[in-house]
Amino acid sequence: MKDFSVVGQPVARQDAYDKVTGAALYADDYSVPGMLYGVMVRVPVTHATIDKIEYSPALLNNKNVTAICDANDCPAAKKVGPIKQDQPIFSFEKILTPGDVVAMLVGPHEEELIKLRNEVKVSFTPLPALTDPLKALDADAPLIHPTYKNNEINYYPLRKGDVEKGLAESDFVLDQTYTTQIIEHAYLETEAVIAIPMGKERGVKIIGSIQNPHTTRKVVATVLGLPLTKVRIIQAELGGSFGGKDDTMNIIAARAAVAAVKTGKPIKIRFNREDSILESYKRHPYYMHYKVGYMKDGTLKAMKINIIADGGCYSSMSPFVTWRTVVQATGPYVVENVWTDVRAVYTNNPYTGAMRGFGSPQPIFAQESIMDEIAAKLGMSPIEIRRKNGFKSGSITASGQKLENHDINLMSVLDAAEKEATFESKWKEYEKVNAEAAKLLGGFNASESKSYIFDKDELIDPEKSKRKGIGLACSFRGCALGAEGVDAAAAYISVQVDGSIYLISGLAENGQGLHATFSIVAAEVLGVDISDIYYLDHDTSVVPDSGPTVASRSTLMGGGAVKDGADILRKRMEKTLCEHWQLPEDTKFSFAHHVVKTEDGKHSMAFKDVCALCASKAVSLATIGWYKGPKVHWDEELGQGPAYFTYVYGCQVAEVTVDIATGVVSVDRVVAVHDAGTIINKLGAIGQIYGGVTQGVGYGLWEEISTHQGKIRELNFDQYLIPTSKEIKEITPIFIEGKEIYGPWGAKSLGEPTLELGAAAVANAVRNATGIRFHNLPINLEELLLRRKLYPEDLKRGSL
């Protein structure tokens, strides 16, 4: 491993001081003279045709209403979308979900507009609501988008071997269905943008809490009918996203831009929490049926998988999310025969899109539950069954890809997790001690009982109510976009004459510490400190489009671009010094601690003096770095091919205490072991594990958006339960740094892998503690005690 000066060291983020002192500017902190506000008009109906939208003379002439915008004000495209253009900026044909917006009131006083929005009269004809995704493809299902012949958003098959033959030849077959819930991103900062008209020749400028500025630029330009050069997007500091400020922000930015063009005034839109939860997209709920054939020795023989993802009313990122699912649906295990069908379908439920994990947390819950179930049936431990079937160097994936050209570290992360958590011994101890817990918990079943009052034989001795459990989950994850799309990134670096440096990447900082990570890369190559690097604000007018900040691709792709740019400038400096010192062109140099030296130490010069020397000789020290991912491909009909050019591996162990008298699950410890290649930003990597683990545990135990006739119940955080730092007593991060030929010094993905394992590990730990296997998330206290989830039969809010 290379001896680094800055890489892997604990480095303070450049943006940390401003954020903790309140000096950082978030979208709602921006204000412009003459600014007006935009307030959304919605209709409280789940599915209906829009017959007429009426604005009364009293409303039109109200001094607080400067303008009203609807679909008729969109100069060009009225509908947008990343794959299918099925989402209207303003709804004008149908209402497909209660979050839909039919119009926007614009005026100087936001609070007055909120009072007036109910004055807009919308005549509509109710339509049958489709809220069950399992019925979406029925012949008599209500058609969500009449443009399409059915409610299928997309379909991905994968075929390997002969699955029916494999099942027939198996000693045993496990047939099980797993479900996961709708999840809210729950970022602290709600959505906000301000659109500023720049005149006919210069278009519009938008400042906002925008996750992917270049994507937003494309959408706004499409709606306004402008060239990309006339739409300028500036990213404000982002107060959280987790994938959630993509599609929604594109739509909101377009609305603000439409109003700015119509009025000639700056327009601000800012959502309160209810607006945010109502309109923003969620994580897909999945319905997963697995039929798994296996042998007496634990060898997996066949998997037949059918998955339905509820895409809600708009296609959004469903085709991309579910493609990752089909690639990884069998988990990090060798399976000779595979038949997988993955479909995303339209419903009238809240629409779903990108969220941290992006199509992997759902099947991982199923896969890792299956592995533990098979182990239990065969009398094996969870470690044994995974060692038996887990990927090793040269293994063939379900898509027929041979794993090579990177460290296949599944066994390494599994071994490290087992050792740190002393998993094997604890698991066996808890299995023995908790053998009767299932009987105690199983004494009452709400689905069978006619009364919620316990009989004497159903009471649990308080002395026996606390049960310890331990569980683990493993995963592999394709890095970057893979065969989903073209994958490349840019970075602009400009070294000044005094040795200070401007840096910006085409990938956006969404709070994950990207600025610090990229600065570390540049600092390592050029031998300076990150304090010497001034990271520019993300502005679409100054840096090339590098694709979205998704798929945990920033360090790998963006870091590769930064390193490429820094290497270009370093070579220019080296050539200048060779000419200056009259040295051979192949002379080796070291750049460290603000000094440039020849490798033999005979010549040296301060970095800032090298910069001045280059300036005096008219050598350009500004460049665009570019990093392109290796070519991959995919056979759409068979679901075969090298889906990703490299993978990461992870294993998390959860230790829990379950109170079988109350149903409360306490998370005592999570050991998180991840192969992320070379760790560039050590503190950032640790932070990713803390945050990802916490979100994963929340997914497993508490978080859920539920609906009543298509309408969201949990419109604020009074009823939507989010884990805090107090919910997990201890998190232990461990990194396995294998060899990698891609990215900056072999750095790979980490952000999403840290989240995708938590729910599965907790589910397996609960099974170890209680003897009961749960097949749906979240495993909340009602589920533990009553075997069912309790929902109110209305939309009343407990806090109101």
C-alpha positions in Angstrom: 0.0 0.0 0.0 1.2 3.5 -0.9 2.6 5.7 1.9 0.2 8.6 1.9 0.7 12.1 3.3 -3.0 13.1 3.4 -5.1 10.2 2.1 -6.6 8.2 5.0 -5.7 10.8 7.6 -8.3 12.4 9.9 -8.9 15.7 8.1 -11.4 18.4 9.1 -14.0 19.3 6.5 -13.7 22.8 5.0 -17.4 23.4 5.4 -17.6 22.2 9.0 -17.1 25.6 10.8 -19.7 27.5 8.8 -22.3 24.7 9.3 -21.8 24.3 13.1 -21.8 28.1 13.6 -24.9 28.7 11.4 -23.0 30.8 8.8 -23.5 28.3 6.0 -26.2 29.5 3.5 -28.9 27.0 2.8 -31.6 27.6 0.1 -34.1 29.3 2.3 -31.4 31.7 3.6 -31.2 33.4 0.2 -33.4 36.4 -0.4 -33.6 38.7 -3.4 -35.1 42.2 -3.7 -38.7 42.1 -5.1 -38.9 38.4 -4.4 -42.3 36.7 -4.6 -43.4 33.4 -3.1 -45.1 30.4 -4.7 -47.7 28.3 -2.8 -49.0 25.0 -4.1 -52.7 24.2 -4.8 -53.6 20.6 -4.3 -56.8 18.5 -4.4 -57.5 16.1 -1.6 -58.4 13.2 -3.9 -56.4 10.0 -4.8 -57.4 9.5 -8.4 -59.6 11.6 -10.6 -59.9 13.3 -14.0 -59.6 17.1 -13.9 -62.7 18.6 -15.5 -62.0 22.3 -14.9 -59.8 24.6 -12.9 -61.5 28.0 -12.0 -59.9 31.1 -10.6 -62.6 33.5 -9.3 -62.4 37.3 -10.1 -62.0 37.9 -6.4 -58.9 35.7 -6.3 -57.5 37.1 -9.6 -57.9 40.7 -8.3 -56.7 40.0 -4.8 -53.8 42.3 -3.9 -51.9 39.4 -2.4 -52.0 37.4 -5.7 -49.5 38.6 -8.3 -50.1 35.7 -10.6 -51.5 32.2 -10.8 -49.4 29.5 -12.7 -50.7 26.2 -14.1 -49.9 23.9 -16.9 -50.9 26.5 -19.5 -47.9 28.6 -18.4 -45.3 26.0 -19.3 -43.8 27.3 -22.5 -42.6 23.9 -23.8 -42.8 20.5 -22.0 -45.7 20.0 -19.6 -44.5 16.6 -18.5 -41.0 15.4 -17.6 -39.2 12.3 -16.2 -35.8 10.6 -16.3 -37.0 7.7 -18.4 -40.7 8.1 -19.1 -42.0 11.7 -19.4 -45.1 10.9 -17.3 -44.9 13.5 -14.5 -46.6 16.9 -15.0 -45.1 20.1 -13.7 -48.7 21.1 -12.9 -51.4 18.4 -13.2 -53.8 19.2 -16.0 -55.4 15.9 -17.1 -55.7 13.7 -14.0 -55.0 13.7 -10.3 -52.9 10.5 -9.7 -52.1 10.9 -6.0 -53.0 13.5 -3.2 -49.5 15.1 -3.6 -50.3 16.3 -7.1 -50.2 20.1 -7.7 -52.7 21.7 -10.1 -51.7 25.3 -9.7 -49.4 27.7 -7.9 -50.4 31.0 -6.3 -47.7 33.7 -6.6 -47.5 36.8 -4.4 -45.5 38.8 -1.9 -46.8 37.3 1.3 -46.5 33.5 1.7 -48.9 33.3 4.6 -51.7 35.1 2.7 -51.3 32.8 -0.2 -51.6 29.8 2.1 -55.0 31.2 3.2 -56.1 31.8 -0.3 -55.2 28.5 -2.0 -58.5 26.8 -1.1 -60.2 29.5 -3.2 -59.1 27.8 -6.4 -62.0 25.6 -7.5 -61.1 22.3 -9.2 -63.9 20.3 -10.7 -63.1 16.6 -11.0 -64.6 13.2 -11.6 -63.4 10.6 -9.1 -61.9 7.4 -10.5 -61.3 4.1 -8.8 -58.1 4.2 -6.8 -55.4 1.5 -7.3 -53.5 1.1 -4.1 -52.5 -2.6 -4.2 -49.5 -3.1 -6.4 -50.2 -6.9 -6.6 -53.4 -6.0 -8.5 -51.8 -3.4 -10.8 -51.4 -5.8 -13.7 -54.8 -7.4 -13.4 -57.0 -7.0 -16.5 -59.6 -4.9 -14.6 -57.1 -2.7 -12.8 -57.7 1.0 -13.1 -55.2 2.4 -15.7 -53.0 5.0 -14.1 -51.6 6.5 -17.4 -54.0 6.0 -20.4 -50.9 6.6 -22.6 -49.7 3.2 -21.8 -51.4 -0.1 -22.4 -51.1 -1.3 -18.8 -49.6 -0.4 -15.4 -46.2 -1.9 -15.9 -43.4 0.7 -15.6 -40.7 -1.7 -16.4 -39.8 -5.4 -16.4 -36.4 -7.1 -16.0 -35.8 -10.8 -16.4 -32.6 -12.8 -15.5 -32.1 -16.3 -16.6 -29.1 -18.6 -15.7 -29.1 -22.3 -16.1 -32.4 -24.4 -15.7 -34.2 -23.3 -12.6 -37.0 -25.9 -12.7 -34.4 -28.7 -13.1 -32.4 -27.2 -10.3 -35.4 -27.1 -8.0 -36.3 -30.7 -8.9 -32.8 -31.9 -8.1 -32.6 -30.1 -4.8 -32.9 -32.0 -1.5 -35.1 -29.2 -0.1 -37.0 -26.2 -1.3 -37.8 -23.1 0.7 -40.8 -21.1 -0.5 -41.3 -17.7 1.1 -42.6 -14.2 0.6 -41.0 -11.1 2.1 -42.3 -7.5 2.1 -40.8 -4.1 2.8 -42.5 -0.8 3.5 -42.6 2.7 2.1 -39.9 4.9 3.6 -39.6 8.7 3.9 -36.1 10.2 3.3 -36.5 12.4 6.4 -33.9 15.0 5.5 -33.7 17.8 8.1 -34.0 20.6 5.5 -37.2 20.7 3.5 -37.2 21.6 -0.2 -36.5 25.2 -1.2 -35.5 27.1 -4.4 -35.4 30.6 -5.7 -35.6 31.3 -9.4 -34.3 34.6 -10.7 -35.2 35.9 -14.2 -32.0 37.1 -16.0 -33.7 38.7 -19.0 -34.7 37.2 -22.4 -31.1 36.7 -23.6 -29.7 35.2 -20.3 -32.6 33.0 -19.3 -33.0 32.1 -15.6 -30.8 31.4 -12.6 -31.9 29.1 -9.9 -30.4 28.6 -6.4 -31.7 25.7 -4.4 -31.4 22.6 -2.2 -30.8 20.6 -5.3 -29.1 17.2 -5.3 -28.2 17.0 -9.0 -27.8 20.5 -10.5 -27.1 19.4 -14.0 -30.2 17.2 -14.1 -32.3 20.1 -12.8 -30.9 22.2 -15.5 -32.0 19.8 -18.2 -35.6 19.6 -16.8 -36.0 23.4 -16.4 -34.6 24.0 -19.9 -37.0 21.4 -21.3 -40.0 23.0 -19.6 -39.0 26.6 -20.6 -37.9 25.6 -24.1 -34.5 27.1 -23.6 -31.0 25.9 -24.5 -29.0 24.6 -21.5 -26.7 27.6 -21.6 -29.7 29.8 -20.6 -30.5 27.9 -17.4 -28.0 28.3 -14.6 -28.3 26.2 -11.5 -26.4 27.0 -8.3 -26.5 24.5 -5.5 -26.9 26.0 -2.0 -25.7 24.1 1.0 -27.8 20.9 1.2 -29.4 20.0 4.5 -29.7 16.3 3.8 -31.0 14.4 0.8 -30.2 10.6 0.9 -31.3 10.5 -2.8 -34.5 12.5 -2.1 -33.8 15.8 -3.7 -33.7 14.8 -7.3 -37.0 14.4 -9.1 -39.0 16.5 -6.6 -36.5 19.4 -6.8 -36.5 19.3 -10.6 -40.3 19.8 -10.6 -40.2 22.5 -7.9 -37.4 24.4 -9.7 -39.3 24.2 -13.0 -42.4 25.7 -11.3 -40.4 28.5 -9.8 -38.8 29.1 -13.2 -42.1 29.2 -15.0 -43.4 31.8 -12.5 -40.2 33.8 -12.7 -40.6 34.0 -16.5 -44.3 34.9 -16.3 -43.9 37.6 -13.7 -40.4 38.9 -14.4 -39.8 38.6 -10.7 -37.6 36.3 -8.5 -39.8 33.5 -7.1 -39.1 31.5 -4.0 -40.7 28.2 -3.2 -40.2 26.6 0.2 -42.0 23.6 1.5 -43.1 23.0 5.1 -42.8 19.5 6.4 -46.3 18.5 5.4 -45.8 19.7 1.8 -42.5 17.9 1.8 -43.7 14.5 2.9 -46.9 14.8 0.8 -45.2 15.6 -2.5 -41.7 14.0 -2.3 -41.1 10.5 -3.6 -40.3 7.6 -1.2 -38.3 4.3 -1.1 -40.1 1.6 -3.1 -42.0 -1.0 -1.1 -41.2 -4.5 -2.4 -43.1 -7.7 -2.6 -40.6 -10.5 -3.0 -41.4 -14.2 -3.5 -38.4 -16.5 -3.3 -38.4 -20.2 -4.1 -34.9 -21.6 -3.2 -33.6 -25.1 -3.8 -30.7 -26.3 -1.6 -28.8 -29.5 -0.8 -28.3 -31.3 2.5 -24.8 -29.9 2.8 -26.2 -26.3 2.5 -25.2 -25.8 -1.2 -27.6 -23.4 -3.0 -28.9 -25.2 -6.1 -31.6 -22.9 -7.5 -33.5 -19.6 -6.9 -36.7 -18.6 -8.6 -37.5 -15.0 -7.7 -40.5 -12.8 -8.4 -40.4 -9.2 -7.3 -43.0 -6.5 -7.6 -41.9 -2.9 -6.7 -44.6 -0.3 -6.1 -43.5 2.7 -8.3 -46.5 4.8 -7.3 -48.1 7.2 -9.7 -44.9 8.2 -11.7 -42.1 6.1 -13.2 -39.3 8.3 -11.7 -36.2 6.2 -11.1 -38.0 2.9 -10.9 -36.3 1.5 -14.1 -32.9 2.2 -12.6 -33.7 1.1 -9.0 -35.2 -2.2 -10.1 -32.4 -2.9 -12.5 -29.9 -2.9 -9.6 -32.3 -5.3 -7.9 -32.3 -7.8 -10.7 -28.5 -7.8 -10.8 -28.2 -8.4 -7.0 -31.4 -10.3 -6.2 -29.5 -13.6 -5.3 -27.1 -11.9 -3.0 -23.4 -12.5 -2.8 -23.8 -16.2 -3.3 -23.1 -18.7 -6.1 -26.3 -20.1 -7.4 -26.2 -22.5 -10.4 -29.7 -22.0 -11.6 -31.6 -18.6 -11.4 -34.8 -17.3 -12.7 -35.6 -13.7 -11.7 -38.4 -11.5 -12.7 -38.5 -7.9 -11.4 -41.3 -5.5 -12.2 -42.1 -2.0 -11.2 -45.8 -1.0 -11.4 -47.9 2.1 -11.4 -50.4 2.6 -8.5 -52.1 5.7 -7.0 -49.8 5.5 -4.0 -47.1 8.1 -3.4 -44.6 7.8 -6.1 -41.2 6.2 -5.3 -37.7 6.9 -6.6 -34.1 7.1 -5.5 -33.2 6.5 -1.9 -29.9 5.6 -0.3 -29.5 1.9 -1.1 -31.3 2.2 -4.4 -32.9 -1.2 -4.9 -30.7 -3.2 -2.6 -32.0 -3.0 1.0 -35.2 -4.7 0.0 -33.8 -7.9 -1.6 -31.0 -8.0 1.0 -33.6 -8.4 3.7 -35.1 -11.3 1.8 -31.7 -12.9 0.9 -30.2 -12.7 4.3 -33.4 -14.0 6.0 -33.4 -16.9 3.6 -29.7 -17.8 4.4 -30.5 -17.9 8.1 -33.7 -19.9 7.5 -31.9 -22.5 5.4 -29.1 -22.7 8.0 -31.7 -23.3 10.8 -33.4 -26.1 8.9 -30.0 -27.8 8.3 -28.7 -27.3 11.8 -25.9 -25.0 10.5 -24.8 -21.7 11.8 -25.3 -18.4 9.8 -21.6 -18.2 9.3 -21.3 -21.8 8.0 -24.0 -21.4 5.3 -22.4 -18.2 4.0 -18.9 -19.6 3.9 -20.4 -22.5 2.0 -22.0 -20.4 -0.7 -20.3 -17.0 -0.6 -18.5 -15.4 -3.5 -14.8 -16.0 -3.8 -12.3 -15.1 -6.5 -13.4 -16.4 -9.8 -17.0 -17.0 -8.7 -19.8 -16.6 -11.3 -22.6 -14.2 -10.4 -26.3 -14.7 -11.3 -25.7 -12.6 -14.4 -22.9 -14.8 -15.6 -20.1 -12.4 -14.6 -16.8 -13.8 -13.5 -15.6 -12.0 -10.4 -12.0 -10.9 -11.1 -9.8 -7.8 -11.4 -10.6 -6.7 -7.9 -10.3 -8.2 -4.4 -13.4 -10.4 -3.8 -13.5 -9.6 -0.1 -16.7 -11.3 1.1 -14.9 -13.9 3.2 -12.6 -11.2 4.6 -15.4 -9.0 5.8 -17.3 -12.0 7.1 -14.3 -13.2 9.1 -13.5 -9.7 10.5 -17.1 -9.3 11.6 -17.3 -12.7 13.2 -14.1 -12.1 15.1 -14.9 -8.6 16.3 -18.4 -9.6 17.4 -17.5 -13.1 18.6 -20.5 -14.0 16.6 -20.4 -17.8 16.5 -20.2 -18.4 20.2 -22.9 -15.8 21.1 -25.3 -17.0 18.4 -25.1 -20.6 19.7 -25.5 -19.4 23.3 -28.5 -17.3 22.5 -30.1 -20.0 20.4 -29.9 -22.4 23.4 -31.0 -19.9 26.1 -33.9 -18.5 24.0 -35.3 -21.8 22.9 -38.6 -21.2 24.8 -39.0 -17.5 23.9 -41.0 -18.4 20.7 -43.4 -20.4 22.8 -43.9 -17.5 25.2 -44.3 -14.9 22.4 -46.4 -17.4 20.4 -48.9 -17.7 23.2 -50.9 -14.7 21.8 -51.6 -14.1 18.2 -53.8 -11.1 17.3 -54.8 -12.6 14.0 -56.4 -15.6 15.8 -57.5 -14.0 19.1 -60.9 -12.5 19.7 -59.7 -10.4 22.7 -56.6 -8.2 23.4 -56.8 -9.3 27.1 -54.2 -11.9 28.0 -55.3 -15.2 29.6 -53.2 -16.4 32.6 -51.2 -18.8 30.4 -50.3 -15.9 28.0 -48.7 -13.8 30.7 -44.9 -13.5 30.6 -42.7 -13.6 33.7 -40.9 -10.2 33.9 -37.8 -12.0 35.0 -37.7 -13.8 31.7 -38.8 -11.1 29.3 -35.4 -9.7 28.2 -33.7 -11.8 25.5 -30.4 -11.2 23.8 -30.0 -11.9 20.1 -27.3 -11.6 17.5 -27.6 -11.6 13.7 -25.6 -10.8 10.6 -26.1 -9.9 7.0 -23.7 -9.8 4.0 -23.9 -8.0 0.7 -22.1 -7.3 -2.5 -22.8 -4.1 -4.4 -21.9 -3.0 -7.9 -20.0 0.3 -7.9 -21.2 3.4 -9.8 -23.8 3.3 -12.5 -22.7 0.2 -14.2 -24.7 -0.8 -17.3 -27.5 1.6 -16.3 -25.9 4.4 -18.3 -22.8 6.2 -19.4 -20.5 6.8 -16.4 -18.0 9.6 -16.5 -17.0 12.6 -14.3 -15.1 15.9 -14.6 -13.2 18.1 -12.2 -11.7 21.6 -12.7 -8.5 22.4 -11.0 -6.7 25.8 -11.2 -3.4 26.3 -9.3 -2.8 30.0 -8.5 0.6 31.7 -8.7 0.9 31.7 -4.9 0.2 28.0 -4.6 -3.4 28.1 -3.5 -5.8 26.1 -5.5 -9.3 26.3 -6.9 -11.2 23.0 -7.2 -14.7 21.9 -8.3 -16.2 18.7 -9.5 -19.1 18.1 -11.8 -20.5 15.9 -8.9 -22.5 17.7 -6.2 -21.8 17.9 -2.5 -24.9 16.7 -0.7 -23.6 16.8 2.8 -21.6 13.6 2.5 -18.2 15.3 2.7 -17.4 15.2 -1.0 -15.6 18.6 -0.8 -13.2 17.2 1.7 -12.7 13.9 -0.1 -11.9 15.6 -3.4 -9.6 18.1 -1.7 -7.7 15.3 -0.1 -7.1 13.7 -3.5 -5.8 16.9 -5.0 -3.7 17.7 -1.9 -2.1 14.2 -2.0 -1.1 14.5 -5.6 0.2 18.1 -5.4 1.8 17.8 -1.9 -0.2 20.5 -0.2 -2.8 20.7 2.7 -6.5 20.8 2.1 -6.5 24.2 3.7 -4.7 25.4 0.6 -7.7 24.3 -1.6 -10.7 26.6 -2.1 -13.6 24.5 -3.2 -15.9 26.5 -5.5 -19.7 26.5 -5.2 -21.4 24.1 -7.5 -22.5 26.1 -10.5 -23.6 24.4 -13.8 -22.1 27.3 -15.8 -18.5 26.6 -14.7 -18.1 22.8 -14.7 -19.0 20.0 -17.1 -22.0 17.7 -16.4 -20.7 14.6 -14.6 -23.9 12.8 -14.2 -25.9 12.5 -10.9 -24.5 12.2 -7.4 -26.0 8.7 -6.9 -24.9 5.1 -6.8 -22.2 5.8 -4.3 -20.1 6.8 -7.3 -18.6 10.1 -6.1 -15.3 9.0 -4.6 -14.7 6.4 -7.3 -15.7 8.5 -10.4 -15.3 12.1 -9.1 -12.2 11.3 -7.2 -10.8 9.7 -10.3 -11.5 12.9 -12.2 -9.8 15.0 -9.5 -6.7 12.8 -9.5 -6.6 12.9 -13.3 -6.6 16.7 -13.3 -4.1 16.9 -10.5 -1.8 14.4 -12.2 -1.9 16.5 -15.4 -0.9 19.6 -13.5 1.8 17.8 -11.6 3.3 16.5 -14.9 3.4 20.1 -16.2 5.2 21.2 -13.1 7.7 18.3 -13.3 8.5 19.1 -17.0 9.0 22.7 -16.1 11.4 21.8 -13.3 13.3 19.4 -15.5 13.9 22.2 -18.0 14.7 24.6 -15.1 17.2 22.3 -13.5 18.4 20.8 -16.8 17.4 17.2 -15.7 16.4 14.2 -17.8 12.7 14.1 -18.7 12.2 10.9 -16.8 13.4 12.3 -13.5 11.3 11.2 -10.5 9.8 13.8 -8.1 8.1 13.8 -4.8 5.4 16.3 -3.8 4.8 16.5 -0.1 4.5 19.0 2.7 4.5 22.0 0.3 7.9 21.0 -1.1 8.8 19.5 -4.5 11.9 17.4 -4.6 13.8 15.1 -6.9 13.6 11.6 -5.7 17.4 11.6 -5.0 17.0 14.8 -2.9 19.6 16.8 -4.8 17.1 19.4 -5.9 14.1 20.9 -4.1 11.8 23.9 -4.3 8.8 25.2 -2.3 5.5 24.3 -4.0 4.5 28.0 -4.3 7.8 28.8 -5.9 7.2 26.1 -8.5 3.8 27.7 -9.2 5.5 31.1 -9.7 8.1 29.5 -11.9 5.4 27.9 -14.1 3.6 31.3 -14.3 6.8 33.0 -15.4 7.2 30.5 -18.2 3.5 30.8 -19.4 2.8 27.2 -18.3 -0.9 26.8 -17.7 -1.8 25.3 -14.3 -5.5 25.0 -14.9 -7.1 21.9 -16.4 -10.2 19.7 -16.6 -9.7 16.2 -15.2 -11.8 13.5 -16.7 -12.5 9.9 -15.5 -14.5 7.4 -17.6 -15.7 4.1 -16.2 -14.7 0.9 -18.0 -17.1 -0.5 -20.5 -19.8 -2.8 -19.3 -22.8 -4.3 -21.0 -26.1 -6.1 -20.3 -28.3 -8.5 -22.3 -31.9 -7.1 -21.6 -33.6 -10.4 -22.6 -31.6 -12.8 -20.6 -30.3 -10.5 -17.8 -26.8 -11.6 -18.5 -23.5 -9.7 -18.7 -20.8 -7.9 -16.6 -23.2 -5.5 -14.9 -20.6 -3.5 -13.0 -16.8 -3.1 -13.5 -16.1 -3.6 -9.8 -17.9 -4.5 -6.6 -17.7 -3.8 -2.8 -18.5 -6.3 -0.1 -19.9 -5.8 3.4 -21.0 -7.6 6.6 -22.8 -6.2 9.5 -23.5 -7.9 12.9 -26.4 -6.6 15.0 -26.7 -7.4 18.7 -30.1 -6.7 20.2 -32.1 -7.1 23.4 -35.8 -8.0 22.8 -38.3 -7.5 25.6 -40.8 -10.2 24.8 -43.3 -8.7 27.3 -43.5 -5.3 25.5 -42.2 -6.0 22.0 -39.5 -3.3 22.4 -36.2 -4.1 20.5 -33.1 -2.4 21.8 -30.0 -2.3 19.5 -27.0 -2.9 21.7 -24.2 -2.9 19.1 -23.6 -3.0 15.4 -20.3 -4.1 14.0 -20.0 -2.8 10.4 -17.2 -4.2 8.3 -16.9 -2.8 4.7 -14.6 -3.3 1.8 -14.4 0.2 0.3 -11.0 -0.1 -1.3 -8.5 2.6 -0.2 -10.1 4.9 2.4 -9.5 8.5 1.2 -11.4 10.5 3.8 -11.1 8.6 7.1 -13.5 10.7 9.2 -16.0 10.9 6.4 -15.9 7.1 6.0 -16.5 6.6 9.7 -19.4 9.1 9.5 -20.9 7.2 6.6 -21.0 4.0 8.7 -22.5 5.8 11.7 -25.2 7.4 9.5 -25.8 4.4 7.3 -26.1 1.9 10.1 -28.6 4.1 11.9 -30.7 4.5 8.8 -30.6 0.8 8.2 -31.7 0.0 11.8 -34.5 2.5 11.4 -35.6 0.8 8.3 -35.7 -2.5 10.1 -37.5 -1.5 13.3 -39.4 1.8 13.2 -39.7 3.8 9.9 -42.8 3.5 7.8 -45.1 5.6 5.7 -48.6 4.2 5.7 -51.6 5.3 3.6 -55.3 5.3 4.0 -57.1 5.1 0.6 -53.9 6.4 -1.0 -53.5 9.3 1.4 -50.4 9.5 3.6 -51.1 9.3 7.3 -47.6 10.4 8.6 -47.4 13.9 7.3 -44.9 15.1 10.0 -42.4 13.6 12.4 -44.9 13.4 15.2 -46.0 10.0 13.9 -43.1 9.1 11.6 -40.4 7.5 13.9 -36.8 8.2 13.0 -33.9 6.7 14.9 -31.5 9.1 16.7 -28.0 8.6 18.0 -29.5 7.2 21.2 -31.2 4.3 19.6 -28.0 2.4 18.9 -25.7 2.0 21.9 -22.5 1.2 20.0 -21.4 1.2 16.4 -18.0 -0.3 15.5 -16.7 0.6 12.0 -14.0 -1.7 10.4 -12.6 -1.2 7.0 -11.0 -3.8 4.7 -8.8 -2.1 2.2 -8.2 -4.5 -0.6 -6.4 -3.9 -3.9 -8.3 -2.2 -6.7 -7.3 -0.9 -10.1 -10.1 1.6 -10.5 -10.7 5.0 -8.9 -8.2 7.2 -7.0 -5.6 4.7 -5.6 -8.3 2.0 -5.6 -11.0 3.9 -3.6 -14.5 2.5 -4.1 -18.1 2.9 -2.8 -19.2 3.2 0.8 -22.2 5.5 1.3 -25.0 3.1 0.3 -23.5 -0.2 1.4 -23.4 1.0 5.0 -27.3 1.3 5.0 -28.3 -1.8 3.1 -27.4 -4.4 5.7 -28.8 -3.0 8.9 -32.5 -4.2 8.6 -31.5 -7.7 7.6 -29.0 -8.0 10.4 -31.5 -6.8 13.0 -34.2 -9.2 11.6 -31.8 -12.1 12.0 -30.9 -11.0 15.5 -34.5 -10.8 16.5 -35.0 -14.3 15.2 -32.0 -15.4 17.4 -33.5 -13.7 20.4 -37.1 -14.9 20.0 -37.1 -18.0 17.8 -39.6 -16.3 15.5 -38.9 -15.3 11.9 -40.5 -12.1 10.6 -41.0 -11.8 6.9 -42.0 -8.1 6.7 -40.5 -4.8 7.7 -40.5 -2.9 10.0 -40.4 -5.4 12.9 -42.1 -2.9 15.3 -43.4 -3.8 18.7 -47.0 -4.5 17.4 -45.5 -6.9 14.9 -43.5 -8.7 17.6 -46.4 -8.9 20.1 -49.5 -9.2 17.8 -48.1 -10.6 14.5 -49.7 -7.6 12.7 -49.3 -3.9 12.3 -51.8 -1.6 13.8 -53.0 1.4 11.7 -55.8 3.9 12.5 -58.7 3.7 10.1 -58.6 7.4 9.3 -56.1 10.2 8.8 -56.5 11.9 12.1 -53.2 13.3 13.5 -52.4 12.6 17.1 -50.5 15.9 17.5 -53.3 18.1 16.2 
